Amino acid sequence: MISVGIKELKEQLSGYVDKVRHGEEIVVTDRGKEVALVIPISRERDAVKGLVESGKVKWTGGKPAGLRGLKVKGKSLSRTVLEDRR
């Protein structure tokens, strides 16, 4: 993981974006304190983007909607989360 100050990040933005594109994570600092994390786009986000572009789902930035007939084996995610909180 790379750590970089805001000034250097601004001056070398293209280079740092290229590093992120290749999987590197960058911690952005301001006066020595960590303030942000720049990470590559996740596979999940890419998958959602692909579904939106194909017209299979509609997404306005919130919870994706529009896909019907999807069946999931096992317990629901909400039930799993509730059990994990106990």
N, C-alpha and C positions, 0 to 999 in steps of 0.2 A: 504494500500500500504506500502510495506516494503522499507526502504532505507538502503543500505549497501555499505561500502567502497570496493574498488577493492581487497585489501589484504584479507579481511575477505571473500569476495566472492570466491576468488581462493582457500582459505583454506577449505571452506565449500560448494563447488560447488554442490556436489550431493544433499545436503539438500535443497539448494535454488532451484535447478532444480525440485525437488519433490514438493516444494511449488508452483512453476509456473505450474507444471502439474495439480495441484489441483485448479487452477484458480487465484492464487495470482499474483499481478504485483510487480515487484521489480525495484526500482530506484537505479542505480549504481552511486556512487559518487567517485570523485578523488579529494582529498584534500578539501573535503567539498562541492564541486561543482557537481551538477548533470550532468552526461555525457552520460548516456544511460538508456534505459528502456527495461527490459526483461519481455515479456508478453507471455501468452499462444498462441498456434497456433489458428488462427481464424477458425470458422466453414466454412467460404468461402474458405479458403486455403485448408481445408480438402476436401471440395466438389470438388474443381478443381483437387486435387490430385487423388480422386476417379475416376473422369472422365478420367484422363490421364491413370491411371492403367487399366481401363476397355477398353481402346482403342477407346473410343468415341471421344476424342480430342487429339491433339498433342500440346505439350507445350515446348518451349525452354527457358522459363523464361520470355518471353514478353507477348504480348496479346495472349490468347488462340485462337487456330484455329482448324477447322475440323468439328465442329458441324453444321449441315445444317438442314433446315426445321424448325427452331425455330421461333415461332411467339410471339411477345410481344404486349400486349394490351396497349393502351394509347400512350402518346407522347414518342418519342425516348429520350434516356438519354442525347444525345448531345443537343437536343432542350431544354430539361429541364434545363440543366446547363447554356445554353446561356440566357434563360429567367431569371434565378436566378441571373445572373451577372448584369442585368439592374437595 
